[in-house]
Amino acid sequence: MVSLFSFSRGKRKNMQKFFTRGAWVFFFALFAQSAVASLPESVTNVLTQKGLDASRLAVLVKDGDRVVFASNETRPMRIASTAKIVTTLAALDILSPAYTWKTAFYTASGTQTRSSTLTNLYIKGGLDPHYVYEDLVKDVLRLKSMGVTKISGQIVIDRAKHAKESAPSNSTRSYNLTADAALFNFNSVVLRISPRPDKSSALIAPEIALEGFSAPKSVPMRQGFCPAWRQTLKSDFSNPLRPIFRGFFPSSCSERVLTYAVTQENALWSAGIRAVLKDFGIRFSGKVVSGTVPKNARFLFTHEGFDVAHMVRLTNKFSNNMLARHLFLTIGAPEENVPATYAKSRAKLQAWLMQKGIREPIVIENGSGLSDKTRATPEAMSRVLELGLNSPFSYEWISSFPIAGVDGTMKSRPVAGGTAHIKTGQLDDVRSIAGVVQTQSGKTLTVFAAYNGPKAAEAVAALDALLAACARY
């Protein structure tokens, strides 16, 4: 064996320099690897206390190019609603914040320009995610101002912009609704449940007027656990215009809002437009049906909806799946008369990601994250966050994320010592977060974390511990 001391003095000095330099490189590499692979102690403590598997948690927190915390950062994870940050950033960049959705109104070609009677009324949906009752009131008023007093034929709803999707099994829950090219009032009925002062019963009232709608005027109140109020009502929405409540409303509750979906095609359109036409004295006794606008139909006017910037805010703040689906579909077919499909949008999104230099795998199925196929690595999501921070639309995008402890889905999750804009994600076996944290020292960190597996709900505490550690950084 050759000894270090068997060399000449000059050679010995060179060897000492070599080994010293090598040792520093080795220890630096070892330290860097340890830092990259580590989680905050507060996070690992929570995982241990909750009996959670640390290998099921994937994290990447960065300060610019510097990795702050990381674990399993190259592992593809189910990311739930944090997928919406990808959808909304792409929408802002591809469509522009000023893009608006349009709903067009037509009548039959033979109708005279100033005729008081329309043979048919055609309403052509343009994938507007926010065409609501108040918009319909304005548009019927516009018909009234044009001198219309009667619609003698049918009202035809045109959904050619996007083919009808099959309804999911849990379709009475509004969050689970599929996209609709002619969406009206989120295809949902909203009921306000208000306890009487003596707590004997709670009054039930719809928020909008619907022709043919009938619901109990009240429901009895009894002692009960308020967070379970939806279950205690024992609601039956099999006929959405005739809801039935066989249970009670807990006396420990204050006023609540109950929203449920109407899945029967045109049922909500028919009930809504008949009520509004009646209010404005426009006679209509025909049917509301699905169909297409004839090529020779006479154009009446266009309703212009909200812009993308506004929809991005609503989508992320309140994790609205319907809005996310409509944003995603519009990305693939922004032109008015081009049909939209998820396949087109997936292709457009992947091309956009490649153009932006993001080659790490991101699979977005329908824009909302409400899909088992939606997956991404923490590295990929971190790249999206970095892209968004440096985007011309960074303000519109980041400000749309819920603020920890202040609003949206983060209202009840404050982060001590810092300000966090965080999009949350939740499925049965998934909890995730994505966003930015302003630290006590004035740094801006990008944060992504996801836990996949049993007891995912317990992982929320670990994710909050991560955010708190980021705020203290």
N, C-alpha and C positions, 0 to 999 in steps of 0.2 A: 504493500500500500504506500502511496506517495504522501509524505507529510508536507504540510504547508511550510514548515520550517526547513525542509530540505532544499528549497529554492534559494537562489541568490537574493541579496537584499532588495535589488531593483524589481526582480520578478515577484518577490514576496509582497512588496508594496502594491504592485499592480493587481496581484491576486486578492489582496485585502480589499482594494477598491472595488474589484469585481464582485466579491461576495457581499460587501456592504451594500453596494448598489442593488444587487440581486435580492438581498434580504428586504430592502425597502420596497422593491417592486412586488415581491411576494406578499409582504404584509399589507401593502396598499390594496393589492388585488383581493386579498382575503377580506379586508375591511369593507371594500366596495361591495363585494359579493354579499357580505353579511348585512350591509345597510340596505341593499336592494331587496334582499329576501325577507326583511324583517317587517313586523307589524308593531304598532305601539303596544306597550305592556298593558295599557288599559283595555285594549281590544282583546288581547289573548286572555286576560283575566275574565272578561265577560263570557268569552267562548267556553272557558273552563267551568265557570259558575253555572252556565245554562246547559252544560253537557252537550255542546255543539261541536261538530267535527270541523277543525280548522282547515282541513284540506278541501272543504266545500265552499270556502270563502275565497274569492278572487278580488284583489285590490291593486289599484295603481293610483298613487298621488304624486303629482309633479309640481315643481317650482320652475317653470320654464322648461329647460332641458334636463334639469336636475331631478333625479328620482328621490322622493322623500320617504314614501312607504310603498312597499310592493309585496305581493304574494300571489302566486299562480297567475301572473299577469298575461301569460300567453295562452291560457286555457279558454276555449270557447265556452261561454256561459249563456244560459237563458237570462235575458235582461229585462223582461216584462216591459212596463211602460216607459222605462228610460229610453226605449227605442224612439219615443216621440221627439227627443232632442235631435236625432238624425233627420227625421221627417221634416221637422219645422225649419231646421237650418237649410236643408235642401230646397224647401218651398220658398224661403226668403231669397235664396241665391238664384234659383232657376226661374221662378215666377216674378219675383220682385215684391217688395213690401206693398206696392200700390196696386197689384193685380186685384181685380174684383170679379165676383161671380154674377151671372146674369140669368134672369128668368124672363122669358118672352111670352107675350100674350098675342093671340091671333083670333080671327073669326073666319067664317066661311067666305069664299071668294065672291059669292053673289051678293053679299051684304052691302048695302049702300053706305057711303062714308058717314053720313049723319043720321043713319037709321036708328030709331029708338029700340029696335028689336035685333038681337044677334041670333042667327040661326044656330050656330054652335060657338062655344068659347073653348079655345085651345090654350093650354098652359104648358109651355115647353121648359122642362127643368134643365138647369145648367150645372148641376152638382153643387148648388149653393148650400153650404152646411148650416146656414143660419136664416133660412126663410121661415119666419115665425108668424103668429097670428096678427101681430101689429102690422106687419108688412102686407098681409092679405087685406086688412082693413084699408090701408092706403091705396092699394091697387083697385079694390072695388069702388072706393071713392072716386078714383080716376075714371073708371067706367061710367059712374054716375055723372061726373062732370062732362063726359062726352055725350051725354043725352040718353044713355042706355037705360031702359026701364023694364026690359024683358029679355030673357034668353029662352028661345022657343025649343031648342034642340037639346043637345047634351053638352056637358062640360068634359073635355077630353084632356087627360093628363099624359104628357109625352115624356117618357123616360129613356128615349133612345140614346142619350148621352152615356148611360151605363146600364148594362144588362142586369136584370133582377137577380139577386143572390138568394140562396136558400137560407131560411131563418135558422138560427142556432137553437139548440134544445132548451136553453134557459132564456127564451126570447121575450118574456114579459119584463125582464130587467132592462132598463133603458141603456145601461152601459154596454150591453151585449148586442145591440142592434147592428144590422149590416147597413152598408151604404145605400143611398137612394138618390137617384138622379133628380127626382122631384121631391126632395125631403120637405115636409111641412111640420113645423113646430116640433122638430126632433122626433117626429112620429110618436109623440108621448102626450099623455094627459097628466096634468099637475093638479093635485088636490091639496087644499090647505085644511089642516085639522087643528081646530082651536078650542081648547077647554073652556067650558062655562065657568064663571067665577065660583060657583058652589061645587065644582068638580063632579057634578052628577053625570054629565055627559060632555062629549066634545062635538062641536059643529063641524060638518064636512061641506066644503064649497070648492067647485072647480075654479081655476084661475082665469079661464076663457069661456066664452059662450059657445056651446056646441049644440046644434039641432039634434034632437032625439036623445040627448044625454039624460040619464037618470041615475041618481045615487042616493043612498040614505041621507037624510038631513043631518043625522047625528049618529054617534056610536056611544054605548055606555062606557063609563070610566070605573076602574077598579084599582085596588092596590096591585102594584106590579113593578118589575124592573124596567126602568125607562129605556135603556139601550136595546131592549128586546121588543120595542113597540111595534115594529113591522111584523114580528111573529105573532104577537098577541092579538093583532087585528084579524088574523085568519082571513085574509083577503082572497077573493075569487075574481079574476079578471078574464075569465073565459069569454065573456061578452064585454069588451072594453068600454062600451058605451052604457053598460048596465053593471057597474061593479057591485059586488056583494061583500059585506063585512060580517062575519059570524062570531067575531071575538069582541075584545074590549081594548080601550086605550088606557095605558097606565096613568094613574092619578099623579105620579111623580114627574110626569112630563109637562113641559110647556108646549107652545105651538110647534107643530112639525109640518113639513112639506113632504107629501107622498107623490112620487113620480113613477108611472108605469108605462110600458110600451104598448103601442097599438100595431099589431103585425099584419092585420088584414088589409090588403091593398086598397087604397083609396077610402077606407072607412073614416079616417080622420079628416082627409080632404073634404069628403062629402058633408060631414057634420059641421066642419068649420065654415066652409064657403056658403052653405045654405043659411047658417045663422047670420053671417055678415050681409049676404044679399038681402035677406029679410029685413035687417036693420036699416038698410038704405033704400028699401022700397023697390028693389029689382025682383021681378017675378021669375021664378024658376021651379019647374015641377018635373024636369027630366032626370036622367041618371048621370052620375059621375063615373066615368069609365077610363080605362087605360087605352092608349092608342098613339098615333103619330100625327103630326101636323102635316096636312096635305101640301104638296109643292105649290099649289096655286092659292093657298090661304092668304088672307089679307092681314098684314101686320098691323097691330094696334099700338103697342108700346113695350118697352123693356123696363123691368125692375132691376136696379143695380144694387147688389148687396154690399156687405162689409168687405174691407180689403184684407189681404193676407196678413199684414202686421197685426191687425185686431184678432184674427182667427188664431194666429200663433200664440198670442197671449192667453186666450181662452183655452186652447188645447193643452198648453203646458201647466198653467196655474191650477186647473181643475182636472187634469188628466182625462180629457174628454175623448173617448175612443171614436165616436162618430165623426167629430171634427177632424181627428187625425186621419181617419180613412178617407175622408173627402179631400183633404190636403194632398194625401199621397196619390190618389187617383188623378187629381188635377195636374200634378207634376208630370205625369206621363202623357197627358192630352189637354194642354191648356187652351187649344183652339176651340172655338164655339161649337162647330159641327163635327168634330172628330170624336168618335166613341172612346171612352176611357176604360181600361182594363188594368187589373193588378199586374199582369205580365208586362205590359208596356211600362208601368211605373217602376217595377223592379229593375228592368233593363236600363231605364233612364237614370235611376239612382246609382246603380253600379258604375255606369259610364261617368257620372258626375264625381263619384268617389275616386275613381281612377284618375280623372282629370285633375283632381285636387291633390293627387299624390298619396292617397290613402289606399294602400294595397293589403293591409291587414284585413282578415275576413270579417265582414258584417253582412248578416242575412236579415233583411227586413221583409216580412211576409205581406203585411197589409197596412203598415204605417203606424199602427196603434200599439204594437207589442203584445196584443191579446192573441198570441199564437205560439204553439209549442215549437214551431220552426224558426222563430226569431231568435237569433243568437249573435254574439260578438265577443271578442276578447277584450279585456281591460286595456290592452295596448291600442286596439282599434278605437275604442270609445274615448280614450285619452287624446288620440289624434284628432277626433271630431271636435272635442272641447277646445283644443289648441287652434284648430281651424276657425271655429266660431269666435274665439276671443280676438282673432286677427282679421275677422271679416268686416267689411264696410257696414254690415248690419248687426254688429255685435251688441249694440245697445238694445235693439228690438228683440234680439234673441235671448240674451242673458236676463233682461228685465222680465221676460215672460216666465222664468222659472219661479216656483214658489220660494218665498223668503222664510227661512227658518224662524219659527216662533211668531210669524206675522200673518201669513196668508196662505191660501191654497192648501195643498195636501201636506205642507210642512207647518201649518199653523200651530199645531200642538207639540212641535218638536224644536224647541229653542236650542241654539248652540252657544254656550257661554264664551264670552271673550272675543267673538268675531262675528262677521256677517256672512251668512251662507245663502247662496241662491242654488237650490237643489231640486232637481226633478226626481221624483220617487217612482218606484216600480213595485208591483205586488201581484203575484199569482199564488195559488195554493201552496206551492213549494218553492217560491221565489220571493226574495226581497232584494231590492237594488236601489242605489242612489247614483246620481251623476250631476255634476255642476261645478261651481267655483266657491272657494272660501277665501274671504279677506282675513288675514291673520292679524294678531295683536301687533305684530312688528311691521305691518303694512304690506306684506307680500300677498300675491294672488296665486292660490294653488288650484290646480285642476284636480278633481276627485271623481273616481269611479270605483264602485264596489258592488259586488253581487254575491248573495248566498243562495245556493241551489241545494235543496234536499229537505228531508223531514224536519219538522220544528222550525221552518223558515221564519215564522212569526216571531220566534224567540230571538232571531238574529237582528231584529230592529235595534235592540239595545247595543249590540256590537257595532252596528253602522253609526249609531249616534255617538258612541265612544270614539269612533274614528273621526267623525266631524269635529268633536271637541278637541281631540289631539291636534287636528289640522289648525283649528283656531288658535291654539297655544303655540304653534310652531314659530 
